[in-house]
Amino acid sequence: MTMHRPLAPLALLVSFILFAGCNDNAQSTGATATASEGAVDTAAPVTALTPTPSTVPADTVAAPAPPARTPDVIYVPTPEDVVEAMLKLGEVKKGDVLYDLGSGDGRIPIAAAKQFGVRGTGIDIDPERIREANANAEKAGVTELVTFKQEDLFETDFSDATVVTLYLLDSLNEKLRPRLLAELEPGTRIVSHAFRMGDWEPEQTVEVGPRTIYRWTVPERK
């Protein structure tokens, strides 16, 4: 008689093995999903965004300053004896504030500072003259008293002057005249080498050899 082994226990064993394999696979899949959703890969390279010159707009670069206009007159230095006579005619004294409009190499403000200890400002549109004037002031040891500015004498502020010196032209003096009368305090002395101011008659005229200097005083305003 042939004996047949029961099949039930074998079927149960196969079912258990299949069940266990499916469960392990599910757990493995779940772990992988969790890692991909919540982890940060710290090993990944980080690229810094560094601006380059090409990213700067061209219109943000400062434009160079425009060149100064052509000087109104050709520079001719005032002789030293005329400088002395101008300071004397202008009655320059300690406490004055002197402005030289068209100051050239700075000799008038420098002389006033050395002789009377006054503050002086020279105005000239030519940068070469300004460099020369500053060098002369340094040589004379008066840099603490004098200042030289590269500015347009028709636009610069000279309202604090008590003495103004000029060596320009008749036409330029006349062009300046309205500002001199409007902006300078009454009593301010104006001294011009060689050139007058139209129909505004000088109150004093002095000859220095072949040269002439003129003086006006700003009158009281009506």
Residue frames relative to the residue before (quaternion, step in Angstrom):
aa qw qx qy qz dx dy dz
M 1.0000 0.0000 0.0000 0.0000 0.00 0.00 0.00
T 0.3290 -0.7562 0.5343 0.1854 3.53 -0.77 0.97
M 0.3007 -0.7545 0.5623 0.1557 3.57 -1.01 1.03
H 0.1636 -0.7775 0.6003 0.0920 3.75 -0.84 0.92
R 0.3839 -0.7345 0.5176 0.2127 3.57 -0.82 1.08
P 0.5144 -0.6540 0.4407 0.3370 3.60 -0.83 0.83
L 0.4044 -0.7429 0.4913 0.2079 3.68 -0.99 0.82
A 0.5270 0.6806 -0.4082 0.3040 3.62 1.10 -0.53
P 0.6872 0.4683 -0.3310 0.4459 3.66 0.72 -0.85
L 0.6422 0.5264 -0.3314 0.4479 3.61 1.00 -0.74
A 0.6420 0.5179 -0.3239 0.4634 3.59 0.96 -0.76
L 0.6399 0.5252 -0.3290 0.4543 3.55 1.00 -0.81
L 0.6493 0.5261 -0.3203 0.4462 3.60 0.99 -0.86
V 0.6541 0.5092 -0.3151 0.4621 3.61 0.95 -0.83
S 0.6450 0.5264 -0.3166 0.4546 3.55 0.96 -0.87
F 0.6500 0.5261 -0.3202 0.4453 3.58 1.00 -0.85
I 0.6558 0.5157 -0.3121 0.4545 3.57 0.98 -0.90
L 0.6602 0.5070 -0.3105 0.4590 3.61 0.93 -0.88
F 0.6424 0.5330 -0.3171 0.4503 3.56 1.00 -0.88
A 0.6685 0.5077 -0.3042 0.4504 3.55 0.91 -0.93
G 0.6537 0.5232 -0.3172 0.4454 3.60 0.99 -0.81
C 0.6483 0.5126 -0.3167 0.4654 3.58 0.99 -0.81
N 0.6543 0.5266 -0.3180 0.4398 3.57 0.96 -0.85
D 0.6449 0.5207 -0.3161 0.4617 3.60 1.01 -0.86
N 0.6530 0.5263 -0.3072 0.4498 3.56 1.00 -0.87
A 0.6428 0.5246 -0.3120 0.4629 3.54 1.05 -0.84
Q 0.6565 0.5102 -0.3138 0.4585 3.61 0.94 -0.87
S 0.6482 0.5217 -0.3136 0.4575 3.56 1.02 -0.86
T 0.6523 0.5153 -0.3085 0.4625 3.59 0.99 -0.87
G 0.6520 0.5206 -0.3086 0.4568 3.58 0.96 -0.86
A 0.6492 0.5136 -0.3258 0.4568 3.62 0.93 -0.80
T 0.6537 0.5166 -0.3156 0.4541 3.58 0.99 -0.84
A 0.6435 0.5185 -0.3254 0.4595 3.59 0.99 -0.80
T 0.6519 0.5186 -0.3245 0.4482 3.57 0.93 -0.84
A 0.6600 0.5105 -0.3154 0.4520 3.57 0.92 -0.84
S 0.6869 0.4872 -0.2970 0.4502 3.60 0.91 -0.83
E 0.6882 0.4781 -0.2886 0.4631 3.63 1.09 -0.53
G 0.8260 0.3044 -0.1431 0.4523 3.61 0.87 -0.82
A 0.6462 0.5495 -0.3411 0.4051 3.65 1.05 -0.37
V 0.2643 -0.7255 0.6112 0.1741 3.59 -1.29 0.54
D 0.3504 -0.7429 0.5354 0.1968 3.54 -0.78 1.02
T 0.1890 -0.8301 0.5183 0.0817 3.61 -0.05 1.32
A 0.6082 0.5729 -0.3592 0.4158 3.55 1.21 -0.23
A 0.5193 0.6564 -0.4199 0.3510 3.59 1.23 -0.31
P 0.4715 -0.6894 0.4607 0.3002 3.65 -0.82 0.83
V 0.2626 -0.7498 0.5906 0.1414 3.60 -1.13 0.82
T 0.2140 -0.7872 0.5693 0.1020 3.58 -0.74 1.05
A 0.2960 -0.7668 0.5449 0.1658 3.62 -0.60 1.16
L 0.3352 -0.7284 0.5630 0.2002 3.57 -1.04 0.85
T 0.0108 -0.8208 0.5690 -0.0496 3.56 -0.03 1.29
P 0.4002 -0.7254 0.4939 0.2639 3.60 -0.66 1.07
T 0.2287 -0.7566 0.5996 0.1256 3.54 -1.09 0.71
P 0.6877 -0.4870 0.3257 0.4287 3.59 -1.17 0.40
S 0.6370 0.5535 -0.3447 0.4112 3.58 1.04 -0.62
T 0.6373 0.5306 -0.3370 0.4458 3.59 1.25 -0.34
V 0.5792 0.5766 -0.3807 0.4325 3.65 1.26 -0.18
P 0.4426 -0.6996 0.4798 0.2906 3.63 -0.68 1.01
A 0.5506 -0.6482 0.4194 0.3176 3.54 -0.97 0.86
D 0.6777 0.5203 -0.3136 0.4143 3.59 1.01 -0.70
T 0.5798 0.5755 -0.3945 0.4207 3.63 1.24 0.01
V 0.5642 0.5848 -0.3928 0.4306 3.62 1.22 -0.19
A 0.4760 -0.6982 0.4550 0.2809 3.60 -0.78 1.10
A 0.3849 -0.7157 0.5368 0.2268 3.53 -0.93 0.95
P 0.5416 -0.6131 0.4466 0.3623 3.62 -1.03 0.61
A 0.5756 -0.5958 0.4329 0.3554 3.55 -1.17 0.69
P 0.5091 -0.6463 0.4597 0.3343 3.59 -0.98 0.76
P 0.5494 -0.6202 0.4321 0.3562 3.61 -1.02 0.62
A 0.5474 -0.6021 0.4648 0.3490 3.56 -1.16 0.62
R 0.5407 -0.6218 0.4494 0.3450 3.54 -1.14 0.58
T 0.6690 -0.4967 0.3684 0.4122 3.54 -1.29 0.30
P 0.5289 -0.6309 0.4546 0.3399 3.63 -0.92 0.82
D 0.5477 -0.6447 0.4361 0.3071 3.56 -1.14 0.72
V 0.7964 0.1532 -0.0651 0.5814 3.57 1.10 -0.66
I 0.5136 -0.5902 0.5161 0.3486 3.54 -1.28 0.38
Y 0.4744 -0.6931 0.4629 0.2833 3.55 -0.89 0.93
V 0.0816 0.7438 -0.6575 0.0880 3.53 -0.88 1.12
P 0.3597 -0.7667 0.4810 0.2266 3.64 -0.44 1.09
T 0.4572 -0.6567 0.5303 0.2801 3.54 -1.14 0.72
P 0.4865 -0.6653 0.4719 0.3131 3.63 -0.81 0.90
E 0.6247 -0.5878 0.3651 0.3618 3.56 -1.09 0.74
D 0.6574 0.5038 -0.3389 0.4463 3.61 0.95 -0.74
V 0.6317 0.5059 -0.3357 0.4819 3.59 1.14 -0.56
V 0.5809 0.5587 -0.3685 0.4633 3.60 1.08 -0.67
E 0.6677 0.5003 -0.3025 0.4608 3.58 0.86 -0.97
A 0.6710 0.4975 -0.3001 0.4606 3.58 0.93 -0.89
M 0.6337 0.5293 -0.3350 0.4540 3.62 1.03 -0.73
L 0.6563 0.4968 -0.3159 0.4719 3.59 0.95 -0.81
K 0.6475 0.5100 -0.3143 0.4710 3.56 1.04 -0.76
L 0.6734 0.4913 -0.3007 0.4635 3.59 0.91 -0.92
G 0.6925 0.4640 -0.2714 0.4811 3.58 1.09 -0.67
E 0.3455 -0.7716 0.4676 0.2582 3.57 1.36 0.02
V 0.1309 0.8159 -0.5464 0.1368 3.54 0.94 0.94
K 0.0638 0.7894 -0.6031 0.0949 3.53 -0.95 0.99
K 0.6897 -0.4694 0.3459 0.4294 3.52 -1.29 0.34
G 0.7227 0.3780 -0.3100 0.4886 3.56 -0.89 0.98
D 0.5585 0.5942 -0.3936 0.4244 3.59 1.25 -0.26
V 0.2259 -0.7056 0.6485 0.1749 3.51 -1.43 0.30
L 0.1142 -0.8328 0.5415 0.0100 3.54 -0.41 1.26
Y 0.0944 -0.7556 0.6462 0.0507 3.54 -1.08 0.86
D 0.1300 -0.7611 0.6317 0.0687 3.54 -0.93 0.97
L 0.1783 -0.8121 0.5518 0.0642 3.58 -0.41 1.25
G 0.7494 0.1225 -0.1737 0.6271 3.51 -0.25 1.38
S 0.1093 0.8962 -0.4225 0.0795 3.52 0.97 1.03
G 0.3236 -0.7804 0.4973 0.1977 3.62 1.20 -0.13
D 0.8266 -0.1924 0.1562 0.5052 3.58 -0.82 -1.01
G 0.5982 -0.6399 0.3273 0.3544 3.58 1.29 0.31
R 0.3721 0.7901 -0.4495 0.1877 3.58 1.23 0.06
I 0.6581 0.5076 -0.3414 0.4390 3.66 0.99 -0.65
P 0.6825 0.4449 -0.3174 0.4853 3.68 0.74 -0.80
I 0.6360 0.5292 -0.3357 0.4503 3.62 1.01 -0.75
A 0.6561 0.5003 -0.3113 0.4715 3.60 0.93 -0.87
A 0.6541 0.5105 -0.3186 0.4584 3.60 0.95 -0.82
A 0.6527 0.5105 -0.3116 0.4651 3.58 1.00 -0.82
K 0.6820 0.4949 -0.2926 0.4521 3.58 0.91 -0.91
Q 0.7495 0.4267 -0.2307 0.4505 3.58 0.87 -0.94
F 0.8300 0.2209 -0.0732 0.5070 3.58 0.94 -0.89
G 0.4363 -0.7171 0.4520 0.3017 3.59 1.23 -0.13
V 0.4207 0.7147 -0.4665 0.3076 3.58 1.15 0.49
R 0.4949 -0.6073 0.5213 0.3384 3.54 -1.28 0.38
G 0.0393 -0.8108 0.5838 -0.0123 3.55 -0.92 0.94
T 0.1119 -0.7678 0.6279 0.0610 3.54 -1.17 0.69
G 0.1552 -0.7769 0.6053 0.0769 3.54 -0.90 0.98
I 0.1529 -0.7796 0.6044 0.0594 3.55 -0.95 0.95
D 0.1842 0.7622 -0.6044 0.1407 3.55 -0.82 1.03
I 0.4234 -0.7275 0.4868 0.2335 3.57 -1.02 0.79
D 0.6319 0.5462 -0.3186 0.4482 3.56 1.29 -0.37
P 0.3905 -0.7491 0.4755 0.2455 3.65 -0.50 1.10
E 0.6000 0.5642 -0.3635 0.4354 3.60 1.10 -0.58
R 0.6495 0.5035 -0.3138 0.4756 3.57 1.03 -0.79
I 0.6331 0.5295 -0.3346 0.4548 3.58 1.01 -0.76
R 0.6426 0.5071 -0.3239 0.4743 3.61 0.94 -0.82
E 0.6578 0.5115 -0.3052 0.4609 3.56 0.95 -0.88
A 0.6597 0.5147 -0.3056 0.4543 3.59 0.95 -0.89
N 0.6560 0.5046 -0.3167 0.4634 3.59 0.94 -0.83
A 0.6370 0.5137 -0.3273 0.4724 3.58 1.02 -0.77
N 0.6596 0.5051 -0.3079 0.4636 3.60 0.99 -0.81
A 0.6353 0.5234 -0.3295 0.4625 3.58 1.03 -0.76
E 0.6429 0.5164 -0.3212 0.4656 3.56 1.02 -0.77
K 0.6447 0.5145 -0.3165 0.4684 3.58 0.98 -0.81
A 0.7070 0.4573 -0.2544 0.4758 3.57 1.04 -0.81
G 0.4287 -0.7333 0.4388 0.2930 3.58 1.25 -0.20
V 0.5769 0.5965 -0.3759 0.4124 3.61 1.11 0.61
T 0.2733 0.8032 -0.4998 0.1744 3.61 1.14 0.44
E 0.6294 0.5337 -0.3499 0.4433 3.60 1.16 -0.42
L 0.7169 0.4352 -0.2459 0.4860 3.60 1.24 -0.29
V 0.7815 0.3137 -0.1661 0.5131 3.60 1.04 -0.65
T 0.1182 -0.7636 0.6335 0.0405 3.52 -1.23 0.70
F 0.1157 -0.7842 0.6062 0.0644 3.55 -1.01 0.80
K 0.1075 -0.8173 0.5661 -0.0039 3.54 -0.79 1.12
Q 0.3202 -0.7123 0.5896 0.2062 3.53 -1.00 0.88
E 0.3083 0.7398 -0.5237 0.2887 3.53 0.02 1.35
D 0.5471 -0.5744 0.4967 0.3522 3.51 -1.37 0.27
L 0.4193 -0.7419 0.4596 0.2502 3.59 -0.56 1.09
F 0.6369 0.5142 -0.3413 0.4621 3.60 1.21 -0.31
E 0.7356 0.3866 -0.2241 0.5091 3.57 1.25 -0.16
T 0.5729 0.6280 -0.3782 0.3665 3.59 1.14 -0.54
D 0.4575 -0.6607 0.5245 0.2811 3.56 -1.24 0.51
F 0.0542 0.7942 -0.6022 0.0602 3.60 -0.67 1.11
S 0.2954 0.8273 -0.4476 0.1673 3.57 1.28 0.32
D 0.6754 0.4870 -0.3152 0.4554 3.64 1.15 -0.37
A 0.4274 0.7183 -0.4576 0.3033 3.61 1.25 0.10
T 0.2036 -0.7296 0.6322 0.1631 3.54 -1.26 0.56
V 0.7510 0.1447 -0.1148 0.6340 3.56 1.36 -0.29
V 0.0647 -0.7747 0.6284 0.0279 3.58 -0.98 0.91
T 0.1088 -0.7861 0.6057 0.0575 3.57 -0.93 0.93
L 0.1142 -0.8031 0.5847 -0.0052 3.54 -1.09 0.87
Y 0.0972 0.7211 -0.6860 0.0018 3.52 -1.31 0.53
L 0.2193 0.8028 -0.5029 0.2336 3.54 0.40 1.31
L 0.5721 -0.4947 0.4368 0.4870 3.56 -0.48 -1.30
D 0.6581 -0.4776 0.3774 0.4432 3.59 -1.21 0.28
S 0.6868 0.5002 -0.2923 0.4389 3.58 0.83 -0.99
L 0.6712 0.4831 -0.3044 0.4727 3.60 1.00 -0.74
N 0.6067 0.5394 -0.3485 0.4684 3.58 1.07 -0.68
E 0.6641 0.4977 -0.3024 0.4688 3.57 0.96 -0.86
K 0.6345 0.5232 -0.3268 0.4657 3.57 1.05 -0.74
L 0.6825 0.4809 -0.2757 0.4764 3.59 1.07 -0.74
R 0.5227 0.7073 -0.3905 0.2722 3.55 1.09 -0.74
P 0.6683 0.4914 -0.3478 0.4370 3.69 0.74 -0.80
R 0.6612 0.4903 -0.3138 0.4732 3.59 0.99 -0.74
L 0.6242 0.5434 -0.3411 0.4458 3.58 0.97 -0.81
L 0.7073 0.4598 -0.2634 0.4680 3.57 0.89 -0.92
A 0.7146 0.4689 -0.2597 0.4495 3.57 1.02 -0.77
E 0.7969 0.3694 -0.1587 0.4509 3.58 0.94 -0.87
L 0.6595 0.4858 -0.3196 0.4763 3.59 1.17 -0.44
E 0.5325 -0.6255 0.4659 0.3289 3.55 -1.12 0.69
P 0.5773 -0.5619 0.4480 0.3876 3.61 -1.09 0.59
G 0.7291 0.3785 -0.3036 0.4827 3.55 -0.96 0.91
T 0.5052 0.6357 -0.4326 0.3918 3.59 1.22 -0.22
R 0.3109 -0.7616 0.5439 0.1657 3.57 -0.90 0.97
I 0.1309 -0.7690 0.6240 0.0470 3.56 -1.05 0.88
V 0.0326 -0.7981 0.6012 -0.0247 3.56 -0.77 1.09
S 0.0731 -0.8098 0.5822 -0.0039 3.56 -0.80 1.08
H 0.3189 -0.7205 0.5890 0.1794 3.51 -1.02 0.91
A 0.8914 0.0580 -0.0937 0.4396 3.54 -0.83 1.19
F 0.8076 0.2886 -0.1367 0.4957 3.62 0.98 -0.66
R 0.3861 -0.7406 0.5205 0.1778 3.53 -1.10 0.89
M 0.4302 -0.6847 0.5248 0.2659 3.56 -1.36 -0.24
G 0.7186 -0.4475 0.2641 0.4622 3.54 0.66 1.09
D 0.8138 -0.2463 0.1861 0.4924 3.54 -0.89 -0.95
W 0.4908 0.5955 -0.4658 0.4331 3.60 1.23 0.26
E 0.2525 -0.8183 0.5024 0.1192 3.52 -0.13 1.32
P 0.4476 -0.6759 0.5037 0.2983 3.61 -0.94 0.81
E 0.4384 -0.6910 0.5048 0.2747 3.53 -1.14 0.61
Q 0.7788 0.1097 -0.0848 0.6117 3.57 1.26 -0.39
T 0.0699 -0.7638 0.6408 0.0330 3.53 -1.19 0.73
V 0.0510 -0.8040 0.5923 -0.0168 3.56 -0.83 1.01
E 0.2775 -0.7400 0.5929 0.1544 3.55 -1.03 0.90
V 0.0476 -0.7612 0.6466 0.0129 3.55 -0.97 0.95
G 0.7674 -0.1850 0.0723 0.6096 3.54 0.11 1.33
P 0.8107 -0.2166 0.1602 0.5197 3.60 -0.76 -0.97
R 0.6403 0.5474 -0.3093 0.4412 3.58 1.26 -0.11
T 0.2399 -0.7635 0.5875 0.1201 3.53 -1.25 0.58
I 0.0735 -0.7698 0.6315 0.0563 3.56 -1.10 0.74
Y 0.2251 -0.7859 0.5722 0.0653 3.53 -1.14 0.82
R 0.1336 -0.7836 0.6016 0.0786 3.54 -1.22 0.62
W 0.0462 -0.7465 0.6636 0.0166 3.49 -1.23 0.83
T 0.2049 -0.7400 0.6216 0.1549 3.55 -1.29 0.40
V 0.4731 -0.6692 0.4891 0.2986 3.58 -0.85 0.98
P 0.3252 -0.7802 0.4998 0.1892 3.63 -0.62 1.08
E 0.6465 -0.4688 0.4183 0.4327 3.53 -1.35 0.14
R 0.4262 -0.6943 0.5136 0.2693 3.57 -1.02 0.76
K 0.3980 -0.7259 0.5170 0.2180 3.53 -1.03 0.86
